[in-house]
């Protein structure tokens, strides 16, 4: 793979520069990198959008939104002013070549600078923007393009996007971002597995009973109803976030810690997923849609009453899947994937449930070791072991050995956000934490068969009350195998 230059001078162009992603995630992350003196010294940031705003109106918009997403303790007046001096706003329609030509004139005399094109836009704009960049001379060898998920709406659309983008940018300069891969605990999963001999010998079907991967949100669709109603939880969350987490759990040790070696092993996992087709979509999956209910003591409406959502929508806001990785290490181990909106609790976690000991010497039937990897709201790794209760006799109970990452690594400064780490990786040309073309396509190939099966056998999503843990059928999915969701045990 071509190694890209680490930027010493840099232009960052954010397409969709007045959208929620830009204002709530990207610009706050860039401010933190600026404040920590991580950005190349003369980095310029261009926010590009259709809205007609003068400089004062744009700066007021940025300040209002960014200040709401930056902790007060991290806001330094002088640092903020110098950060704002890096910002430039240009009103353009990026799908129009004439507007990109106007942008190119604004960027004249940028030879030798690394140019990062961050497409925080709808996927249908990826291809026209890339082609217009090439036509305007803005896709040179030191330019990189960042594509937000979802990459397309299906395998067919992903193939089209990848092919068209690949005509403009070679693979080493395409960064398909999944911000979950930038989270500290997710990266610690690899450290846990491949830097510690304690777990790797037992990380296989002979010792592991099942795996649970959950990404639940208490929020509804908020202002994203128009997008979400054409996407749903499967395309929005399973195809990227959950499958990437599954890959990190199930992958073999890479031959080295470089981008292609890591992604080669993730691809093998995706290709080993047992297809779920036809009637299996009824037996191995559950799709749901939230009805009215109460979340955090506040009454919330049903999904079909949300803004910009079809009143007769059959879009799923919840998915649970029993998956299987068909290879030597994992054959026969259920991988339970679950994601939902308007759930009882916001949580992202991976549960590795080990098998019980072969002989219960102390009468501990029903108890087995468990490893809990919590991604949010807290970043921590918890190992559940059996230990003797103080006193006479051998009375045992589960005890948690807890590694709270925030406490383990005492830092005088705040912890990095995932977008900070990933943006810096793009600037430095490091693609380990980004998805390769064949990964995205393999994930879509598996997901598309489930969506097709839903159309044949599973017409309507199951209703569940907002503020609960999803439809009852999701519990039955595990109970058939003698398992329960981790949160149902709390």
Secondary structure, 3 states (H helix, E strand, C coil): CCCCCCCCCEEEEEECCCCHHHHHHHHHHHHHHHHCCCCCCCCEEEEEECCCCCHHHHHHHHHHHHHHCCCHHHCCHHHHHHHHCCEEEEECCCCCHHHHHHHHHHCCCCCCCEEEEEECCCHHHHHHHHHHHHHCCCCCCCEEEEEECCCCCCHHHHHHHHHHHHHHCCHHHEEEECHHHHCHHHHHHHHHHHCCHHHHCCCCCCCEEEEEEEEECCCCCCCCHHHHCCCHHHHHHHHHHHHHHHHHHHCCCCCCCCHHHHHHHHHHHHHHECCCCCCHHHHHEEEEEEECEEECCEEECCHHHCCCCCCCCCCCCEEEEEEEECCCCCCCCEEEEEEECCECCCEEEEEEEECCCCCCCCCCCCCCCEEEEEEECCCEEEEEEEEECCCCCCCEEEEEEEEEHHHHCCCCCCCCCHHHHHHHHHHHCCCCCCECHHHHHHHHHHHHHHHHHHHHHCCCCEEEECCECCCHHHHHHHHCCCCCCHHHHC
